[in-house]
């Protein structure tokens, strides 16, 4: 049974074993393989079930006369198209046509008897002859419809995706430019005008500030839709949907309706409301519930004002166009928002659709249809909020253009979605809703990680002609000049954790990497969007090579760029097709790393397996600080008067942070970004992986307002140094 189970798992891309970062081989147990197959909807609990599942998979593989989707490269013609012909069609002449996106049609005949025969298969008495068709047609990059016509077999259709050879890169790189800028956690921003959480207006301010100093890029945490009412669910990497935006980031007073809505203005100007806003602004942590309780009543007043507009007005027509363009995806998401708000209002324990009344868990149910009829205004309210978010992000993009950022806004794409959110509700057949994405054990997470996010099922993604992946890219690239793909290795394989088991029972599941890369390149060009792949950790060499060939920038962090002896790499040793940074949101800030604050917190939370491991990390950190000082000295970046003994400098001085910025600026990497936390010498990191309620993850605010940052000597000195070493033009 074991061998047949492993063979069945391989049919669905499930690896029987994997190697961790230390080179240790891990074998997936039979229990894990059965659980992962079950999560994909495949029974494998008995020898008979395994045999039937193998037959079903084989039947499905040979079922298609022409594949539902084929992704090819524009520069690699002719293209191979696999046909599975019944004997009645083998040796016959078929007519085919290709309808381009533009409407242009190519038509010709295909003599199947002239095609190379790949193999012949009898599947449950149904004979198929596999043949390879080499198609040579001059097609532009895009999504085209390939149709085989036959009066007996009927029309069979394939989505033919013609992709460019590599992703888009902005013209500044063609001129030899090396871009620099900032990365921010939007929720963490303070300003004199926001409502206790950073908003899209603050994002425009950051863009203006860094643009004025000569910066070319501003990165931001994922802006995906969360649960506005749920204060406990605030991780931007666990979104309700990656197709829509977080409306809690709306700058309420910037909404056009606010200027004319006296009811909203009156509410906001009251002493009670202003007092509440001051409290929200002054809080050290974001009070998500409090922000929501302030914003949503005012937004409802603005929507009521908006509804009174006549249909012929330009603003109403723009909203209707947004609804039309959003289509079924928009309606499903806002329907989910309305349903979730409805059930959560009655029971605060309702965290998502899996605990709704059963008749509402199916988007196509009669109960859901009746809800739509009874609550259409409420659904349109959530569509209105998405429209406002789209408008404010568009304004941020315009701001980036006006501020002459050579790349612009740099958005982040989370690896998956929350299992109880809107996207999983609308696409239950595409996700393994009971399995979880995670990571095997590594240096920072010795027990491995279970991120609690459901993965897409590879077979079903392909049968859906990659529509969910395409929609996700378009939603994130819409206003972005650059896209960071979190855990980019997920395009090739994801670490699945079986339902009810911990990460030690997980293994990797393969995805159609070449197809997804091709679509990524196509959408990158269509949106003129640079692509950055977060490729930290264990990434197979073949994946790195493919990403490099497709001009996806690698993600290089100072902490990890070491030689074999542990010394820090010299700037010249960094690759040019890369983005460099000192650290990132899941790692200690620069000041925190120098101080060892991350080790202190882990020790306080008892996250080390034993005291020996804790002491070893303290010793290693002391050695790493010394190595960094020596690296800076070697490159002539060490500030004058700063000793090379790290014990003499227990806290990270701003001059040392600026020296590190200069050190990284000397690298040939195309992009360098700095967290605002590192500019401002903040010790606490945004997120500590492996913790939830123990730490205020995704809640910490910066200790300074944006108005104060603009005049901060650390900000000015660091940006001036970057501008000198990485000029906007060469």
FIZA-60652 format. One record per residue (C-alpha): x, y, z; residue in one letter. Coordinates in steps of 0.02 Angstrom, whole numbers, plus 50000, padded with zeros to 5 digits. Example, Ala and Ser with C-alpha at 12.3 -4.5 7.8 and 13.67 -1.06 7.14 Angstrom:
% FIZA-60652
506154977550390A;506844994750357S;
This chain:
% FIZA-60652
500005000050000X;501445012050038X;502165011649862X;500475014149779X;500085028449900X;501735036949856X;501355034749670X;499625042349691X;500345056849791X;501605059949651X;500155061549527X;499565076549626X;501295084149652X;501505078649833X;503335075049875X;503685059249977X;505205067750057X;506185083950065X;507825090950131X;507895104750262X;509175118950269X;510415107850361X;510315094550226X;509315082450332X;508075071750236X;506285071050300X;505055057550243X;503195061050234X;502235047950330X;500805038150253X;499655047550371X;500265064150301X;500105058550120X;498325052350147X;497845068350238X;498535079550100X;497685069449964X;496065070550062X;496285089450074X;496355089449883X;494745079449875X;495605062849837X;495155047349939X;496655036649986X;496125028050148X;496055010250077X;496995000549942X;495395000349839X;495185019249855X;496995022049802X;496775011049648X;495175020149600X;495985037149627X;497425032149512X;496195026849378X;495195043049398X;496775053449381X;497295044049225X;495565045949149X;495565064549185X;497305066549110X;496735058848946X;494995066448947X;495455082648858X;495525082748669X;496525098748687X;497195105648853X;496105118848936X;497615130648945X;499345131348868X;500655144348918X;502015147248788X;503405159948759X;503325172248616X;505145169148567X;505065150148566X;503985145948415X;503365133848358X;502355128848511X;501945111048559X;500095107348590X;499645090248657X;498095082248578X;497225066748646X;496275060148496X;494945046648493X;495225034148352X;493805042048252X;494775058448240X;496505051248218X;497075053148039X;495675065348001X;495745083547952X;495185096048084X;494935114548065X;495665126148195X;495595144648227X;496405156848348X;495475172248403X;496685185348469X;496175197148607X;496035210748475X;494755200448379X;495935195948238X;495655177848183X;496885165148113X;496135149548032X;496835133847950X;496685115047936X;497595101848037X;497965084647964X;498095074048122X;498875059448028X;500425069947997X;500725073148182X;502015064248287X;501215050648394X;501745052448575X;500835037648652X;499245027348645X;498205023448798X;496675012948836X;495835020948987X;494395010449052X;494005004648874X;494145022248804X;495585022948679X;496555039048655X;498035042748542X;499185056348606X;499935067048469X;501055082548471X;500485097148364X;501805110348329X;500905126748306X;501805141048218X;500775156948214X;501365174948233X;500425180348390X;500735195148506X;500915192148693X;499195189948768X;497745178348806X;497075170548647X;495715157748611X;496275142248517X;494815131848452X;494805114748368X;493265112748260X;492445096348212X;490655093048166X;490625076548260X;491685080948412X;491075098748428X;492195113648464X;493565111248593X;494375126748664X;496085130548739X;496655146848819X;498305150248731X;499355161748839X;500805169348742X;502045176648866X;503565187848840X;505255180048883X;505495189949044X;504665202249163X;504615220949137X;505955232049210X;505815251149213X;506865261849095X;507935268549238X;508855251949242X;509215252649056X;510135268949091X;511185260649225X;510205268649368X;510105260749540X;508535265249634X;508315267949821X;506865271649936X;505865266150087X;504735252150145X;503365255650271X;502025246750370X;500555257750323X;499555254550482X;501065260350586X;501125277950516X;500675292450629X;500135309250563X;499295324650631X;497745320950526X;497475302050519X;496195293050627X;497335281950729X;497985271150587X;499055275350436X;497995277950282X;498115280250095X;498355298850120X;499855295450232X;500545284050098X;500515298649976X;501425309150106X;502805296050122X;502955295549933X;503135314449927X;504435314650067X;505565301449991X;505295308149815X;505845325549872X;507485317849934X;507795308949769X;507065291949810X;506315281349672X;505275268249762X;504135266849915X;503625249549974X;502135245250081X;501465229950172X;500075220050084X;498555231050060X;497375216150040X;495635216250115X;495545210750297X;494065209650417X;493715227850463X;492715223150619X;493915210050687X;495265217850796X;496125201150823X;496345197850637X;497565211150581X;498975202050493X;499145209050316X;499835192150266X;498225183150313X;496955192650210X;495125189450179X;495475192349995X;496985196749889X;495835203449752X;495255218749849X;495935231949965X;495915235650150X;494575248950173X;495135252750350X;496565262450267X;495345274750189X;495715293050225X;493925297650268X;494045316450257X;494855315050084X;493285306750012X;492425318449890X;490725316349973X;491425322650137X;491555340450069X;489675341350040X;489005329850177X;488535341150322X;487965326250427X;489685318250418X;490585334650451X;489475338350600X;489795321150675X;491685322450653X;491805340050725X;490955335950889X;492035337051044X;491695318751086X;492235312650915X;493805323450912X;494265317351085X;494095299451025X;495185303150873X;496535310750984X;496535295151092X;496685284050939X;498125294650871X;499025294751039X;498925275951068X;500585266851053X;499715252450965X;498405252850829X;496665250550905X;495875241950755X;494165240550835X;494185258750889X;494715264650716X;493345254250637X;492035261050757X;492525278750707X;492725276550520X;491255265650472X;489825276450541X;490535291450448X;490795281350289X;488985275750299X;488445293950305X;489515297550153X;488755282850060X;486995288850104X;487475305850032X;488215297449877X;486635287449845X;485655303549823X;486685308249671X;485785306849505X;486305292349395X;486875304049255X;488195312849363X;490015308849318X;490375302249492X;488905290149492X;489355284349318X;491165281449373X;490535270549515X;489425260549398X;490915257849283X;491935251749432X;490545239449476X;490465233149298X;492355231049284X;492405222249454X;491125209649391X;490745193649484X;492325194549591X;491825211549662X;490035206349694X;490555190149780X;491795199249892X;490605213049945X;489215200249969X;490385191050086X;490755207450179X;488905210650201X;488545192950260X;490025192550379X;489545209350455X;487745203250471X;488195187350565X;489595195350667X;488395208750729X;487295195050801X;488745184750870X;490485192150893X;491195174450889X;490795172650703X;492545173550629X;492165168350450X;491055158450332X;491455140950402X;490425145450557X;488995154250467X;487305145450464X;487535130950344X;486335137350212X;487435152750185X;489075143450161X;488705140349977X;488785156549875X;487505149149753X;486225144349885X;484435150349890X;484735158350061X;486145168749989X;485055173849842X;483705179949961X;485005189450063X;485565198549906X;483785203949867X;483505210050045X;485185218650071X;485735225249901X;486055242649972X;487215235350103X;488165225649971X;488345241449866X;488995250550020X;490475238650025X;490705240849837X;490735259549867X;492125257249996X;493155246949873X;492905260649743X;493535273749866X;495065263149906X;495425261349720X;495275280149697X;496445284049842X;497745271549783X;497625279149610X;497965296049690X;499515288549774X;500115282249605X;499855299549530X;500825306649676X;502265294749638X;502265300549458X;502205318949506X;503595316049634X;504645308449494X;504875291349575X;505705280949440X;504855264949501X;503425271149610X;502345261849733X;503005244649780X;501585233049836X;501725216449925X;500775200549878X;500385188350020X;500695169949989X;498885164950020X;497245169850104X;496325166850266X;495275150950263X;493745160050334X;493805174950216X;492905180850062X;494055173449932X;494005155850003X;492105156950020X;491935161849838X;493185148649778X;492965133749893X;493275121549751X;494985129049713X;495735129049888X;496215114850005X;495255123950142X;495775111950281X;497645110950241X;498865124850280X;500375133050201X;501915133350310X;503795130850313X;504975117050369X;506145119650518X;507495132850496X;508715143050602X;507385155350660X;505945142950680X;506635126450742X;504935117950749X;504415123450575X;502945134950539X;501085132850509X;500425149150438X;498615143350443X;498285148650262X;497435136850140X;498395132949979X;497715132649803X;497545115049734X;498745114249584X;497665102949474X;496125113749499X;497085129849471X;497615123349301X;495865117449258X;495255134949301X;496465141249167X;497435150549302X;496045163449318X;496285165549508X;498155168649487X;497885180949345X;496565190449444X;497715191349596X;499155198549495X;498035211449413X;497295216949578X;499005219549656X;499865227249505X;498445239149463X;499235254449546X;500975247649578X;502645251149495X;503385235849580X;502705219749652X;503525209449790X;502935191449791X;503045184749967X;503795167249971X;504065167249783X;504585149049791X;502705145849806X;502605147749617X;503585131349607X;503155122449769X;502315125749935X;502565117150102X;500865109750147X;500425105350327X;499075091850339X;497445095650431X;497585092550617X;499475089650615X;500955101050652X;502285107350531X;503425092450565X;502175081750467X;502175093050315X;502965090950144X;503095100349980X;501785100949842X;502305105949666X;501475119349559X;501555122649369X;503055134349390X;503435137749207X;501615142149170X;501475153749320X;503115162349275X;502495165449099X;500875173249161X;501865183649286X;502955190349144X;501435194449038X;500515203849175X;502135212549225X;502285220149051X;500445224549041X;500555234349202X;502345240349175X;502725232949344X;504425227449411X;504375210449498X;505335205949656X;505345188349724X;505585185549911X;506765170749893X;507455169150070X;507715152150147X;507785135450058X;507535138649873X;508085125449745X;509435131149623X;508315127849473X;507005139749544X;508295153449571X;508965151149393X;507215152249319X;506795167849418X;508425175949364X;508105171449181X;506395179749195X;507175195549271X;506295193449438X;507375202849563X;508105192549704X;507815198349884X;509465200549978X;509605205350161X;511175211150249X;510935198550391X;510995183550274X;512275188850143X;513785179650212X;515295170550149X;515605152450198X;516645157950348X;515195168750411X;515955185550362X;514815198250281X;514935198750092X;515705214150017X;514495225349922X;515305220149757X;514795202149792X;512945206149788X;512035202049624X;511425216149514X;509705208349480X;509195210849660X;508425221949791X;509465224449949X;508935229350124X;509625227950299X;508115218250364X;506255215850344X;504635215150443X;504845197050504X;506615200150568X;507365211350701X;507575229550656X;509345235450634X;509375243750805X;508515228550881X;509755216550800X;511235226650862X;510535226951039X;509965208651033X;508195213851070X;507505199350968X;508475186851074X;507865195351233X;506055193951177X;506205175751125X;507005171751293X;505625181051386X;504315171051290X;505235154651317X;505395151551130X;507115143351139X;507165124351157X;508455126151295X;509645138451379X;511115132151277X;510275137551115X;509895154751189X;511695157151248X;512365151451080X;511335164750993X;511975178251111X;513755172951075X;513445172350888X;512655189650890X;514165197150977X;515275189250844X;514125195450704X;514205213350768X;516095212550765X;516075205250590X;514935219150529X;516065232750599X;517565224650515X;516615223650350X;516185242050361X;517995246250400X;518595235750254X;517485245550134X;517935262450207X;516185265150277X;516545264450464X;516115281350543X;517625291050606X;517955288150790X;516845272650804X;517835258150882X;517855241050800X;517465233050969X;515555231250972X;515545230551163X;516035248951162X;514425253051066X;512965244151151X;511655254351056X;511635257350869X;512055275750837X;511245284450686X;512965286750608X;513195267850605X;511495265250523X;511975277950390X;513635268950365X;512685252650335X;511575261750211X;513125267550119X;513855249950126X;512305242650041X;512205257449922X;513885252349850X;513135235649794X;512695233849608X;510925228449656X;509615238049560X;508585243049713X;508945247249895X;507575250250023X;507575255650204X;506235252450332X;505655268150421X;505975258650583X;507825257450535X;507925275650484X;507225280550655X;508245268250762X;506725258450824X;507125242150916X;505465232650909X;505065222950751X;503375223150663X;503075204450678X;503875190450776X;503525174150682X;502905160150792X;501935171750907X;500155178050908X;499405185851064X;501095185451153X;501685200251048X;500785215350975X;501165209650798X;500535221150660X;499995234150790X;501545244250833X;501555262450780X;503055272950740X;503495284650884X;503545299750768X;502265307850654X;502625309850470X;502705328550498X;504125325550622X;505005313050509X;505155325950370X;506295336550481X;507175322350572X;509065323250556X;509205304450538X;508005304250391X;508875318750306X;510645312050332X;510235294450274X;509295299950117X;510655312450071X;511955298650083X;510905287049975X;510605300749847X;512475303849836X;512915285549808X;511405280549705X;511005295649597X;509375295749500X;510305296249335X;512045290949281X;
